[in-house]
Amino acid sequence: MTAAAGTTAAALEATVRGYMDACTAGDADAVAAHLAPDARHYFPPDMYDGPWKGARVIAQRWATAVRERGSSWTVDAIVVDESRRQAVCEWTHHKGSLGVILRGAEWYEFDDDGLITEIRAYYASPQAAGYDRLELGGFDYGARGYPYG
C-alpha cells in the first residue's frame, strides 16, 4: 500500500494507518512509500538518535526495530485537520522482546500529495529529571513561532 491519493480527511487518516501497518509489518519499502523523500521524524532528546531524516532512514530504522525487538504498533485514535493537512495519532508501541509497552501520540504533517513530511513523537511518561527544557530534540521551536523557542 502507498500513501492514499489526495489530502481529504479520509485519505490522510488512511495514510497514517497505512504507515503504522507498514511499520508493524517491518516492510521498509512500504513504510517509505507513505513518506515524502525528505521526511523528518522527531523524538524526545536522547531517544533513537533522532531526529531521523529521510524516508529511507525512517523506514529502515522501524524495520530494524521489528526485526531486532519484535516491535509492533496499534493505532488507538486519530484526529485529522484536512484544511491544514495535519493529523494526530494516539498509538501503543509494543516492544515484544523487551516486554515494554510505550504509549504516545504523534503529530503528522503532509505535503500536497498526501505524503507524510513530518512526524513529531510525544510519549506518555514521567517528566525526565535533570532537563530544564522538555521538548523534542532537534526541533526548531523558535523558527516555527512557538513561544520561548
C-alpha positions in Angstrom: 0.0 0.0 0.0 1.2 3.5 -0.7 0.0 6.8 0.5 -3.7 7.3 -0.1 -4.4 9.6 -3.1 -5.3 13.1 -2.1 -5.5 15.1 1.1 -9.1 14.6 2.2 -9.5 13.7 5.9 -10.2 10.1 4.9 -7.1 9.9 2.7 -4.8 11.4 5.4 -6.2 9.0 8.0 -5.7 6.1 5.6 -2.1 7.3 5.1 -1.4 7.3 8.8 -3.0 3.9 9.3 -1.1 2.5 6.3 2.2 3.9 7.6 1.6 2.3 11.0 0.6 -1.0 9.4 3.8 -0.9 7.3 5.9 -0.2 10.4 4.4 -3.2 12.1 5.0 -5.4 9.1 8.6 -4.4 9.2 8.4 -3.6 5.5 10.8 -0.7 4.8 9.7 -0.2 1.2 6.0 0.1 2.4 7.0 2.5 5.2 8.9 4.7 2.8 6.0 4.8 0.3 4.0 6.7 2.9 6.7 9.3 3.4 8.0 12.3 1.4 11.6 11.6 0.5 12.9 14.3 2.9 10.5 13.5 5.7 11.7 14.0 9.3 10.8 12.1 12.5 11.4 14.0 15.7 11.7 12.3 19.2 12.3 13.5 22.7 16.0 14.2 23.4 18.3 11.2 23.6 15.7 8.9 22.0 16.6 6.8 19.0 19.4 9.1 17.9 16.7 11.4 16.5 15.7 13.3 14.6 15.6 10.8 11.8 16.0 12.4 8.4 14.7 10.9 5.1 12.1 8.4 4.2 14.6 5.6 3.7 16.3 6.2 7.1 12.9 6.3 8.9 11.8 3.1 7.1 15.0 1.2 7.8 15.0 2.2 11.5 11.5 0.9 12.0 12.1 -2.3 10.0 15.2 -2.9 12.3 13.0 -2.4 15.4 10.6 -5.0 14.2 13.3 -7.5 13.3 15.5 -7.0 16.4 13.0 -6.1 19.2 9.7 -7.6 17.9 8.1 -4.1 17.8 4.5 -3.6 16.7 2.1 -0.7 16.9 -1.6 -0.2 17.3 -3.5 2.9 16.3 -5.7 3.8 19.2 -7.2 7.1 17.9 -6.8 9.6 15.1 -7.9 13.2 14.6 -7.4 14.9 11.2 -7.4 18.5 10.2 -8.0 18.3 6.5 -7.6 22.1 5.8 -4.2 22.2 7.5 -3.1 18.8 6.2 -2.3 17.6 9.7 -3.2 14.7 11.9 -2.6 13.4 15.4 -2.5 9.7 16.1 -2.5 8.2 19.6 -0.8 4.8 19.5 0.7 1.9 21.5 4.2 0.6 20.7 4.7 -3.0 21.9 8.4 -3.7 22.2 8.0 -7.5 22.2 11.4 -8.8 23.1 11.8 -6.1 25.8 8.4 -6.7 27.4 7.8 -2.9 27.2 4.6 -1.1 26.2 5.1 2.6 25.2 2.1 4.8 24.7 2.2 8.1 23.0 0.9 10.4 20.2 2.4 11.7 17.0 1.7 14.9 15.1 1.8 14.3 11.4 2.2 16.9 8.6 1.5 16.1 4.9 2.6 17.5 1.5 0.3 18.4 -1.4 0.3 14.7 -2.5 -0.7 13.4 0.9 2.7 12.0 1.8 3.9 12.4 5.4 6.6 15.2 5.6 7.0 15.3 9.4 6.2 13.2 12.5 6.6 14.6 16.0 6.5 11.9 18.6 5.3 12.6 22.2 5.5 9.9 24.9 3.3 9.2 27.9 5.9 9.1 30.6 7.1 10.9 33.8 9.0 14.1 33.4 12.7 13.4 32.9 14.9 14.6 35.8 17.7 16.9 35.0 16.2 18.6 32.0 15.2 22.2 32.1 13.6 22.0 28.7 11.3 19.0 28.0 10.8 19.2 24.2 11.6 17.4 21.0 15.3 17.0 20.2 16.4 18.8 17.1 13.1 20.6 16.5 13.4 24.3 15.9 10.6 25.7 18.0 11.6 29.3 17.6 11.6 29.1 13.8 8.1 27.6 13.9 6.8 30.5 16.0 6.4 28.6 19.3 6.9 30.7 22.5 10.2 30.5 24.3 11.8 28.9 21.2 
